[in-house]
Amino acid sequence: MKATLDIPDALYRRVKSKSALEGHPIREVAIRLFSEWADQPMEAAPAVEESPQKLPPWFGLVNTYAAKVKRHDMTSVRESIARHRT
């Protein structure tokens, strides 16, 4: 399968240089790295805290208002916005 990747120029030049010095084609290096990564066991997702004191970082400047509510999921946020538009 062919795939196109957008790799930063500086990184690509470093990879190309090192692969040339070691005598390995970039394709071979990429396949080896993908294989090693895919063969690693998956990491468990971090536990989500349900504490009302811990606010999501995307609340930004509205933390003062957010501290007054208990639920921070997007549905609750949308409902709150809709209630206060009238």
C-alpha positions in Angstrom: 0.0 0.0 0.0 1.2 3.5 -0.8 0.7 6.3 1.7 1.6 10.0 1.6 2.9 11.6 4.8 3.5 15.2 5.5 6.9 15.2 7.3 8.6 18.4 8.4 11.5 19.3 6.0 14.1 19.4 8.7 13.1 16.0 10.1 13.0 14.4 6.6 16.5 15.8 5.8 17.9 14.3 9.1 16.2 10.9 8.4 17.4 10.9 4.8 21.0 11.8 5.9 21.2 9.1 8.6 19.6 6.4 6.4 22.1 7.2 3.7 25.0 7.0 6.1 23.8 3.7 7.5 23.1 2.3 4.0 19.3 1.8 4.5 16.6 3.1 2.2 14.1 5.5 3.8 11.3 3.1 2.9 13.1 0.3 4.9 13.6 2.6 7.9 9.9 3.7 7.8 8.6 0.1 7.6 10.9 -0.9 10.5 9.7 2.0 12.7 6.0 1.4 11.8 6.4 -2.3 12.6 8.1 -1.7 16.0 5.4 0.8 17.0 2.5 -1.4 15.9 4.0 -4.4 17.8 4.1 -2.5 21.1 1.3 -3.2 23.5 -1.3 -0.4 23.6 -1.2 2.0 26.5 -4.2 2.2 28.7 -6.1 5.5 28.4 -5.6 7.7 31.4 -8.5 7.6 33.9 -10.9 10.6 33.6 -11.5 12.4 36.9 -15.1 13.2 37.6 -14.3 15.7 40.3 -16.3 19.0 39.9 -13.2 20.9 41.2 -11.1 19.8 38.2 -12.1 21.9 35.2 -11.3 20.9 31.6 -8.5 23.1 30.1 -10.7 24.1 27.2 -12.8 26.2 29.5 -10.1 28.9 29.4 -11.3 32.3 30.6 -14.7 31.1 31.7 -13.4 29.1 34.6 -15.1 31.5 37.1 -18.5 30.6 35.6 -17.6 26.9 35.0 -16.8 26.4 38.7 -20.5 27.0 39.4 -21.7 23.9 37.5 -21.2 20.2 38.1 -21.2 18.8 34.6 -18.7 19.9 31.9 -19.6 17.6 29.0 -20.5 19.3 25.6 -24.2 18.5 25.9 -24.4 20.3 29.2 -22.5 23.3 27.9 -24.7 23.5 24.8 -27.9 23.3 27.0 -26.5 26.0 29.3 -25.8 28.3 26.4 -29.2 27.7 24.9 -30.9 28.6 28.3 -29.0 31.9 28.5 -29.7 33.0 25.0 -33.3 34.0 25.7 
